[in-house]
């Protein structure tokens, strides 16, 4: 597996030298300063690639080219945005970037309610608390008819939770949910997110799924033409937020994605933390079923509660059996190598990490501090080494 590291560009508090010190050789990056739907030019791509390669690293994965909501709705200027997306994809491929990750989550990207959840270790994790999210959706945002989306017991918990919060705590909750987390595409104020959610009022899950399939059928041939592998990222968390359809959440959803274009170029970003955030997803079984179409891997762990709440645990400490996942992925790499494929190595990255030690006092991107990810990558590297020695095939 190609050990990689997400880097948010020149403004990332974690420098490329730190990436090398962590032991990674691949960089996962994007042109985060161009997130308005414009096509990425060969010159901008070459500049970023040269910056990475000057340190002896390789730009292994582009994460992500943003998918504008108009594409998900197939409304407004969606045609131009799709054409721009395909141009960016082609330019990345011609510029030597072999893998592109993307997602199809509507309105909000990956979402957490608490960015500083204190763990027993005294480090800090990211957390999604369903009662707090419902409190925001129903009682703060006051989305029309939102209460119909939740059971009475959860609504009761949400009201109790909100009544115990101060105004500053409510403001922090709102910021965490709608202001945008690292790598996300949009940042909203309260009125702005309400308007954007309303745009999806007439779009059901079947419509959203059809729109995703149409998008895949357009971009996958371009990826094949420029020798790029695609990997759609699962919804995070993998269930509806704000009543919006999320259609990359389950094994059935992944089958639909892969059936849209049956070629290796149309593949998955296998994120153990996202898929593992709902208990009816058997993460190891999903890895085994879709191994041949996994093009990129995010490895992190979660501890899940009954009401869809979860916190991000240590990489080896949550509900996902990381040893079995890595064993499955290594077997797939051996299979590809035996078949004579030149792209048998699957890039992976330690996804997120706890806020630890003196990083606690520094400016960091939530989930993307140096020490927590360094620790996670070291642990994952240990599993890879053990799997290779004890069960090489």
Buried (B, 14 or more C-beta within 10 A) or exposed (E): BBBBBBBBEEEBBBEBEBBBEBEBBBBBBBBBEBBEBBBBBEEBBEEBBEBBEEEEBBBBBBBBBBBBBBBBBBEEEBEBBBEBBBBBBBBBBBBBBBBBBBBBBBBBBBBBBBBEBEBEEEBBBBBBBBBBBBBBBBBBBEBEEBBEBBEEEBBEBBBEBBEEBEEEEBEBBBEBBBBBBBBBBBEBEEEEBBEBBEBBEEBEBEBBBBBBBBBBEBBBBBBBBBEBBBBBBBBBBBEBBBBBBBBBBBBEBBEBBBEBBEEBBBBBBBBBBBBBBBEEBEBBEBBBBBBEBBBBBBBBBBBBEEBBBBBBBBBBBBBBBBBBBBBBBBBBBBBBEEEEEEEBBBBBBBBBBBBBBEBBEEEBBBBBBBBBBBBBBEBBBEBBEEBBEEEEE
